[in-house]
Amino acid sequence: MIDPAEAIDALLEELRRQKAAGVRRVSVSDESLAQLKSLTGEVSAVVATAPVKSAAPVTAARAPVAAVVVPKAAAVAVPKISTPPPVWNLPTGSKKEKMLWLENQVNQCAETRRQLPEKAKPLLGRGPLDAKVFIVGEAPNAEEMEKGQAFVGDAGDLLNKILAATGLKEDEVFFTNLITWKPTVATPFGKRPPRADEVEFGRPTLMAQLEIVKPQVVIAAGAQAFAALTGSTETITHKRGQWHEWMGIPMMPTFHPSYLLKTPSMSYKRLVWEDFLQVIEKLGMPISAKQRAYFLVEPKDTPND
């Protein structure tokens, strides 16, 4: 069953896409509105009713039917960032020594520990420290935190398939996220995007990882990653497929693989694939005719007159 939070994310992204395409109004049924309210923790009342089978009018007063109220889940306190972003001055030494130093500093960071559940560890990136490609996701989800790795689960599997199709090897890609913890939620559903103060606090750690790896290309996977890295308020639908620059390195924004899982149309797969074709072209890798034709929709045959 789809995560309610992911369903809401997919709905919001689709509405943004339609707005960008010029759509100004959409119709929403009462049933859909009720489902949205239930996903966002609204108090709902369900009144049980049953038809009375009787040929004669019912004259006796019926006992009132009690409403069954589903209360909201207890709110969880969402901790605000209470300290300025850290300053990481990487030491001299090998890339491995620098990354170990950074991991140790983040593990000891009091604000980071305050944002994490008890016994949880902050989540830094994974992959080779001499990777050609540096992929930045959004905020870690529960599965990533549990497994201690960025880009795992169904979305990670899909991303690995895309990378394999490009010809990039596992030892050529570094995966990381905007921040090192899963944002605490105060609502019953499972996740929320990181706030601006959380992104700002995580920026030095992200930049330190970039400085250590020194990739040839950065990929911003998802709207949150693109907005955080560029400060742009434009939608990723408008900006994907175009080269940008982050910290002096070419950056390609594209849809997050989790979005493809929620919007599994051939046209969106093709858009993401075109973005990755530009990446491997930027890296100087050969592109076959077969690769160029992936996810192309074959035109329908037109009948002869």
Secondary structure, 3 states (H helix, E strand, C coil): CCCHHHHHHHHHHHHHHHHHCCCCCCCCCHHHHHHHHHHCCCCEEECCCCCCCCCCCCCCCCCCCCCEEECCCCCCCCCCCCCCCCCCCCCCCCHHHHHHHHHHHHHHCHHHHHHCCCCCCCCCCECCCCCCEEEECCCCCHHHHHHCCCCCHHHHHHHHHHHHHHCCCHHHEEEECCCCCCCCCCCCCCCCCCCHHHHHHHHHHHHHHHHHHCCCEEEEECHHHHHHHHCCCCCHHHHCCCCEEECCEEEEEECCHHHHHHCCCHHHHHHHHHHHHHHHHHCCCCCCHHHHCCCCCCCCCCCCC
